[in-house]
Amino acid sequence: MIRFKVCSFLTMALLPFMFDGDLIAAPDIPAFVTQSGCRACHKVESGKLIGPPLSWIAYRYKDDKATGKKAILDAMANGSNRRWLDYGFMVMMPPTSKQVSDEVRQQLVDYILNLEPAEPEKPSWMK
């Protein structure tokens, strides 16, 4: 539990430094994912960092993209906690509403939902 609290605190503390301070408008989305704070916590295809790979998120919502779009937009704008606990991710995703515009969040969600889905893997200690 202490590890969770420390990681959540560090994520929240470092988020403002992942962006240059201005509200981000309309970038090239794949480049944005690579160069922005997204990659501090998420890989695109597979492998774990602090948060789930984006391809795992695509897999979760592959059969219901409308629900996925709503859920991911909410997580990006307001932050999320424990949505991926079943896969060993215990750190809260901080809200990005002050750093990333609604337009960019929409583009990011479309990008994520159109990635090649990869089935999530539970960590060996949870099997």
N, C-alpha and C positions, 0 to 999 in steps of 0.2 A: 504494500500500500504506500509505503514511503517512496519507493521508486516511481510509482504512478504520480504522486504529488510533485516530486522533483521534476520529472519529465514534463508534466503539464505546466508547471511554473516556468521552466526554461523555454518551452514553446511559446508561451504567452509573452515572455520577456523579450524574446528574440524576434518575434514577428515584425515589429516596426522597422527593424534593421534589414529585413529581407527585401524591402521595397525602398525606393528612393524618396518616399514621402509624398509624392504627388499621386493623385488618383490616376490609375492606369486606364487609358482609353482603349483603342482598338489595335492591338498588336497582331503579328503573325503568331497564331496560337501554338503550333509546335515549338517555335523558337521561344515563345513566352514561357511555356512549360519548362523548357530546358534552362532558361536564363533567370527565371524568377524564383520566388520562395517555394513554389510547388515541389521542386526537386529536392528541397531540404528534407522533406518528409516522405515523398512518394516517388517510387520508380514508375516508369511507364509500363513496361511489359511484365517483368517478374522479379522476384527478390524482395526482401523486406528491408524497410528502413524504419521510420517511426510510424508511418501510416501504410495502408494497403496499396499495392501497385494499382495504377489506374486501370489496367486490364482486368483486375479482379472486380473493380467497381462496375466495369462494363458487363462482366459476366453476371453479377448480381441482378442487374436490371435488363438483361438481354431480351427477356420475354415480355417486359412491360416498361418500355422506354418512357412513357408519359409519367408513370409513378417515379421512375428513376430520375427524370429531369427535375421533378418537383423536389424529391428528397436531396439530390445533390445540390441544387440551387439553395435550398434551406441550409444545408451543412456549410456551404461556402459563405453565405451571407451572415449566418448566425452562430456558426461554430457547431460542432457536434461532439458527442461523447458516447462511448461504448457501443457504437453501431457495429464495430468489428471486433468486439470482445471475444466472440467465439473463435477467432483466429489469432488471438494473442496480442491484439493491438489495444493498449490501455491508455493511450495518451489522447487528450482532447484536441480536436482540430479547432484552432482559433478562428474567430470570424474574420472575414476579409472585406467586409462591406465598406470600410474606410480606405482601403488600399486599392481595390479593384472595382471598376464600374459594373453596373448591371449588364451592360452590353458585353463586356469581356467575360463575365461569369456565364452568360448564355452561350457564348462561343466555346468556352471551356467545357461546359456540359455536353454540348453537341460533339465536340472533339472526343471526350471520354466515352460517350455512348456509341461512337462509331469506331472505336478501337477494336482490334481483334480480341474477343473475350477470352480470358484464361481462367479456368476453374481454380478457385482459392484452395490453398492447402493449409490444413491445420498443423500447427507446430507439433513436433514429435512428443513433447511433454504434455500435450492436450489430447492425444489419441488414446 
